[in-house]
Amino acid sequence: MNEYYKLLMSEPILKRLSAIQLIAYFGAWFSNIAIYTLLLELNVSVEVIAFTAMLHFLAGVIQAPFSGSIIDTLRPKNLMLSLIAVEVFSTLFLVFVNDINDLWLLYTLIFFKMAAASFYFTTEMSLLPKILNGKKLQTANEIHSIIWSLSYTFGMALSGFVVYWLGVKTAFILDAFLFMVGFVLLYQLEIKVEFIKSSENLYEMMRDTFRYLKRFPHAVHLMLVHSFVGLTAFDALVALMVDKYYASVIATSLALGLVHASRAIGLVVGPILFAKYINKNKKIIYIFIFQGLAVWLWAMLMKDFYLSLLASVVVGLFTTTLWSYTYTLLQKNIEQKYYGRIVAYNDMLFLSSAAFTSYVIGLLASNGFSLEFITFLIGVGFMVGALYFAWILKSQKIKEIE
């Protein structure tokens, strides 16, 4: 923790960006419990829940081929301000969703809200390597990952209590206000980085990126290995668990919030425990294996609400380290000129993995497969990731993070 504090104190731009991250990412997920609570109250089908979870990630997939080129064309601060503004309005308008006939509006607003959130994330991840490098960049990514994880899960956890006490619509209004605060903080920040506007049009930039990836296939492999972290997109799984096993034990919104809060503890504590030991690429193989074992433990304890909370903590322990290290590894092994575009394609693969995971969870559940079996399959996915990363290290020239 001391290493994170020192870096934040010595890098004022990173410090302010981190504060904005906390607000913006917290806001991006704060509405989720309200959305899933609303869907469960409307008695929608498993397919609708799974599609809603998938839509949260699908928006980023669709825009990714263009977002990277746009990032490398526009000044980051102006772009990020525009994206937060989109999040403000798309969140606020969720108050107009009242019944099943309004599902089209819900889908539309989720799409724009999460597209803007994903675009903002990609923009910031492209900005960090222009501010920091080496070990500082890895530490900044770990901070970023902790903030993302904390916001992702605690945002939904706190939202569970807000929905329980104040209602769905109040949660949407409070969420929109959070984005407004983030907008003001970003507007006041001066970001001084070298900005070289490309003379190429978007089509030429996309073609150039594919030529680069063809020349340096290790970048594609690193993007694919990072996408395995998308298997931790448990939103649909948690909603189905609550509906099937915990609804008789505790209120729906509280159960959703507590499960996500438990995972948040692991997500935050994990990098504090493991980051200093993960100093070689080969050690990430073991993190993949431990992540898979943790997911299997969760599958075995799932039916018991309180044991499931404990297992959720264990599941979260390895995720942040896995995410931040593989992201930094990609940044370390690509040219600066392509940061925006390749980070965008990397996010596209990650979000595709998360969207696919959400879809498969719904598909298997609707066809009678148990939630325990579905969770077991996710654990198998991480074992495959371990084998794939081991092959990458043997077959490709991958730089270590210094």
C-alpha positions in Angstrom: 0.0 0.0 0.0 2.9 2.4 0.8 4.2 2.0 -2.8 0.8 3.0 -4.2 0.6 6.0 -1.9 4.1 7.2 -2.8 3.3 7.0 -6.5 0.1 8.9 -6.1 1.7 11.6 -4.1 4.6 12.0 -6.6 2.3 12.1 -9.7 -0.4 14.8 -9.3 -2.0 14.0 -12.7 -2.3 10.3 -11.8 -3.6 11.3 -8.4 -6.5 13.3 -9.8 -7.2 10.8 -12.6 -7.4 8.1 -9.9 -9.9 10.1 -8.0 -12.0 10.6 -11.1 -11.6 6.9 -11.9 -13.0 6.0 -8.6 -16.1 8.2 -9.2 -16.6 7.4 -12.8 -16.1 3.7 -12.5 -18.2 3.6 -9.3 -20.9 5.4 -11.2 -20.6 3.0 -14.2 -21.6 0.1 -12.1 -23.7 1.7 -9.3 -26.9 1.4 -11.3 -26.4 -2.4 -11.9 -28.1 -3.6 -8.7 -31.0 -1.3 -9.4 -31.3 -2.7 -13.0 -31.1 -6.4 -11.9 -33.5 -5.7 -9.0 -35.9 -4.1 -11.4 -35.7 -7.1 -13.8 -36.2 -9.6 -11.0 -39.2 -7.6 -9.7 -40.6 -7.7 -13.3 -40.2 -11.5 -13.3 -38.3 -11.5 -16.6 -36.9 -14.7 -18.1 -33.4 -16.0 -17.6 -32.6 -15.0 -21.2 -33.5 -11.4 -20.5 -31.2 -11.3 -17.4 -28.3 -12.9 -19.4 -28.9 -10.6 -22.4 -28.8 -7.5 -20.0 -25.5 -8.7 -18.5 -24.1 -9.4 -22.0 -25.2 -5.9 -23.2 -23.0 -4.3 -20.5 -20.0 -5.7 -22.3 -21.3 -5.9 -25.9 -21.3 -2.1 -26.3 -17.6 -1.9 -25.9 -17.0 -4.7 -28.3 -19.0 -3.0 -31.1 -17.3 0.4 -30.8 -13.7 -0.9 -30.3 -12.6 -1.1 -33.9 -13.2 2.7 -34.2 -12.5 3.9 -30.7 -8.8 3.3 -30.8 -8.3 5.3 -33.9 -10.5 8.1 -32.5 -8.4 8.1 -29.3 -5.2 8.6 -31.4 -6.9 11.5 -33.2 -8.5 13.6 -30.4 -7.1 15.2 -27.2 -7.7 12.9 -24.3 -9.3 15.4 -21.9 -11.9 16.7 -24.4 -12.8 13.1 -25.3 -13.1 12.0 -21.7 -15.3 14.9 -20.8 -17.7 14.1 -23.7 -17.9 10.5 -22.6 -18.8 11.4 -18.9 -21.5 13.7 -20.2 -23.0 10.7 -22.1 -23.0 8.7 -18.9 -24.8 11.4 -17.0 -27.8 11.5 -19.4 -28.0 7.8 -20.1 -28.0 7.1 -16.4 -30.6 9.7 -15.5 -33.0 8.6 -18.2 -33.2 5.1 -16.6 -35.8 6.5 -14.3 -38.3 6.2 -17.2 -38.1 2.4 -17.3 -41.2 1.2 -15.4 -42.4 -2.1 -16.9 -41.6 -4.8 -19.4 -42.8 -2.7 -22.3 -39.9 -0.3 -21.5 -37.2 -3.0 -22.0 -36.2 -1.5 -25.3 -35.4 1.8 -23.5 -33.5 -0.1 -20.8 -31.4 -1.9 -23.5 -30.7 1.4 -25.4 -29.6 3.3 -22.3 -27.4 0.5 -21.0 -25.8 0.3 -24.4 -24.9 4.0 -24.5 -24.0 4.1 -20.8 -21.6 1.2 -21.0 -20.2 2.2 -24.5 -19.2 5.5 -23.0 -17.8 3.8 -19.9 -15.7 1.4 -22.0 -14.5 4.3 -24.3 -13.5 6.3 -21.2 -11.6 3.3 -19.8 -9.7 2.7 -23.1 -8.9 6.4 -23.4 -7.4 6.5 -19.9 -5.4 3.2 -20.4 -3.9 4.7 -23.5 -3.0 7.9 -21.6 -1.2 6.2 -18.7 1.8 5.0 -20.7 2.3 8.6 -21.9 2.6 9.7 -18.3 4.5 6.8 -16.7 6.7 3.9 -17.7 8.4 0.8 -16.3 7.7 -0.2 -12.8 5.7 3.0 -12.2 3.4 2.1 -15.0 2.8 -1.4 -13.6 2.1 0.1 -10.2 -0.3 2.6 -11.8 -2.1 -0.2 -13.5 -2.4 -2.0 -10.2 -3.9 1.1 -8.7 -6.2 1.4 -11.6 -7.1 -2.2 -11.4 -7.9 -1.9 -7.7 -10.0 1.2 -8.3 -11.8 -0.6 -11.2 -12.4 -3.7 -9.1 -13.4 -1.7 -6.0 -15.8 0.5 -8.1 -17.2 -2.5 -10.0 -18.1 -4.6 -6.9 -18.5 -2.0 -4.1 -20.5 0.2 -6.5 -23.0 -2.7 -6.9 -22.7 -3.6 -3.2 -23.5 -0.1 -1.9 -26.2 0.2 -4.6 -27.8 -2.9 -3.1 -28.4 -1.1 0.2 -29.5 2.1 -1.5 -32.0 0.2 -3.6 -33.3 -1.6 -0.5 -33.7 1.6 1.6 -34.5 4.3 -1.1 -35.7 2.5 -4.2 -34.6 1.9 -7.7 -35.2 5.3 -9.1 -33.3 7.1 -6.3 -30.3 4.9 -7.1 -30.4 6.0 -10.8 -30.6 9.7 -9.8 -27.7 9.4 -7.3 -25.7 7.6 -9.9 -26.2 10.5 -12.4 -25.0 12.9 -9.7 -21.8 10.9 -9.2 -21.0 11.4 -12.9 -21.5 15.1 -12.6 -19.0 15.3 -9.8 -16.5 13.3 -12.0 -17.1 15.7 -14.9 -16.3 18.8 -12.7 -13.1 17.2 -11.4 -11.9 16.3 -14.9 -12.8 19.7 -16.2 -10.5 21.4 -13.6 -7.6 19.0 -14.4 -4.8 20.2 -16.7 -3.3 17.2 -18.6 0.1 17.9 -20.2 1.1 15.1 -22.5 2.6 15.1 -26.0 -0.2 14.9 -28.5 0.6 14.0 -32.1 -2.5 14.1 -34.3 -2.3 11.5 -37.0 -2.6 12.7 -40.6 -4.1 9.4 -41.5 -7.9 8.9 -41.8 -9.6 6.3 -39.6 -9.7 3.6 -42.3 -5.9 4.0 -42.9 -5.2 3.9 -39.2 -7.2 0.7 -38.8 -5.3 -0.9 -41.8 -2.0 0.2 -40.3 -2.9 -1.4 -37.0 -3.7 -4.7 -38.6 -0.4 -4.6 -40.5 1.4 -4.0 -37.2 -0.3 -6.9 -35.5 0.6 -9.1 -38.5 4.3 -8.2 -38.1 4.2 -8.6 -34.3 1.8 -11.5 -33.5 3.0 -11.5 -29.9 0.7 -8.5 -29.3 -2.3 -10.6 -30.5 -1.4 -13.4 -28.1 -1.0 -11.0 -25.2 -4.4 -9.5 -26.0 -6.0 -13.0 -26.0 -4.4 -14.0 -22.7 -5.7 -10.9 -21.1 -9.2 -11.7 -22.4 -9.3 -14.8 -20.2 -9.9 -12.4 -17.3 -13.3 -11.7 -18.9 -14.4 -15.1 -17.6 -14.9 -13.3 -14.3 -18.0 -11.5 -15.7 -20.2 -13.1 -13.0 -23.1 -10.6 -13.1 -25.6 -12.9 -14.6 -24.4 -15.9 -12.5 -24.8 -13.9 -9.3 -28.2 -12.7 -10.2 -29.3 -16.3 -11.0 -27.7 -17.6 -7.7 -29.6 -15.0 -5.7 -32.9 -15.8 -7.4 -32.5 -19.6 -7.0 -30.7 -20.0 -3.6 -30.8 -16.8 -1.6 -34.1 -15.1 -2.2 -35.7 -17.0 0.7 -32.8 -16.0 3.0 -32.4 -12.3 2.4 -33.8 -9.5 0.3 -32.8 -9.7 -3.4 -31.0 -6.3 -3.5 -29.1 -7.0 -0.3 -28.0 -10.5 -1.4 -26.8 -9.1 -4.7 -24.9 -6.3 -2.9 -23.3 -8.6 -0.3 -22.0 -11.2 -2.8 -20.4 -8.4 -4.9 -19.0 -6.8 -1.8 -17.4 -10.0 -0.7 -15.7 -10.4 -4.0 -14.6 -6.7 -3.7 -12.7 -7.5 -0.6 -10.7 -10.1 -2.5 -10.2 -7.9 -5.5 -8.6 -5.1 -3.3 -6.6 -7.3 -0.9 -5.3 -9.6 -3.6 -2.7 -7.3 -5.3 -1.6 -6.0 -1.8 -0.8 -9.6 -0.9 0.7 -10.9 -4.2 1.9 -7.9 -6.3 5.5 -7.8 -4.8 5.9 -11.6 -5.5 4.8 -11.4 -9.1 8.0 -10.1 -10.7 8.4 -12.6 -13.5 6.1 -13.6 -16.4 6.2 -17.3 -15.5 4.5 -16.6 -12.1 1.3 -15.5 -13.8 0.8 -19.2 -14.8 0.3 -20.0 -11.2 -2.1 -17.1 -10.7 -4.2 -18.5 -13.6 -4.3 -21.9 -11.8 -5.2 -20.4 -8.4 -8.0 -18.4 -10.0 -9.4 -21.6 -11.5 -9.2 -23.4 -8.2 -10.9 -20.5 -6.4 -13.8 -20.6 -8.9 -14.2 -24.4 -8.3 -14.3 -23.7 -4.6 -17.1 -21.2 -5.2 -19.0 -23.8 -7.2 -18.8 -26.3 -4.3 -20.0 -23.8 -1.7 -22.6 -22.0 -3.8 -25.8 -23.3 -2.2 -24.9 -22.0 1.2 -25.2 -18.2 1.3 -22.7 -17.5 4.0 -20.1 -20.0 2.7 -20.6 -18.5 -0.8 -19.7 -15.1 0.6 -16.4 -16.5 1.9 -15.7 -18.3 -1.5 -16.4 -15.0 -3.3 -13.6 -13.4 -1.3 -11.2 -16.1 -2.4 -12.4 -15.8 -6.1 -11.5 -12.1 -6.0 -8.0 -12.6 -4.5 -6.3 -13.4 -7.8 -8.4 -11.5 -10.4 -6.9 -8.0 -9.9 -3.3 -9.2 -10.1 -4.1 -11.3 -13.2 -5.8 -8.3 -14.9 -3.2 -5.7 -14.1 -0.1 -7.8 -14.9 -1.4 -9.0 -18.3 -2.5 -5.4 -19.2 1.0 -4.0 -18.3 2.6 -6.8 -20.2 0.8 -5.7 -23.3 1.7 -2.1 -22.8 5.3 -3.0 -22.4 5.4 -5.0 -25.6 3.8 -2.6 -28.1 5.0 0.7 -29.7 3.7 3.9 -28.3 2.3 5.0 -31.7 -0.3 2.2 -31.4 -1.3 2.5 -27.8 -4.8 3.8 -28.4 -5.7 1.4 -31.2 -4.2 -1.7 -29.7 -5.6 -1.0 -26.2 -9.0 -0.6 -27.9 -8.7 -4.0 -29.6 -7.5 -5.5 -26.3 -10.5 -4.1 -24.6 -12.7 -5.5 -27.4 -11.4 -9.0 -26.8 -11.7 -8.7 -23.1 -15.3 -7.4 -23.4 -16.1 -10.1 -26.0 -14.9 -12.7 -23.5 -17.1 -11.1 -20.8 -20.1 -10.8 -23.1 -19.7 -14.4 -24.3 -19.4 -15.6 -20.6 -22.6 -13.8 -19.8 -24.4 -15.3 -22.8 -23.2 -18.9 -22.1 -24.3 -18.6 -18.5 -27.8 -17.7 -19.6 -27.8 -20.3 -22.4 -26.7 -23.2 -20.2 -29.0 -22.2 -17.3 -32.0 -21.9 -19.6 -31.2 -25.4 -20.9 -31.3 -27.0 -17.4 -27.6 -27.1 -16.5 -26.9 -26.4 -12.8 -25.2 -23.2 -11.7 -22.6 -25.3 -10.0 -21.7 -27.0 -13.3 -21.6 -23.6 -15.2 -19.2 -22.2 -12.5 -17.0 -25.3 -12.8 -16.7 -24.7 -16.5 -15.5 -21.2 -15.9 -12.8 -22.6 -13.6 -11.7 -24.9 -16.5 -11.4 -21.8 -18.6 -8.7 -20.5 -16.3 -6.8 -23.8 -16.5 -6.8 -23.4 -20.3 -5.5 -19.9 -19.8 -2.6 -21.1 -17.8 -1.6 -23.6 -20.5 -2.0 -21.0 -23.2 0.2 -18.4 -21.4 2.9 -21.1 -20.8 2.9 -21.7 -24.5 3.1 -18.0 -25.3 6.2 -17.6 -23.1 7.9 -20.5 -24.9 7.0 -19.5 -28.4 7.1 -15.7 -28.4 9.7 -13.1 -27.3 7.9 -11.4 -24.5 9.7 -8.6 -22.5 9.7 -8.8 -18.7 8.2 -5.9 -16.8 11.2 -4.0 -15.3 
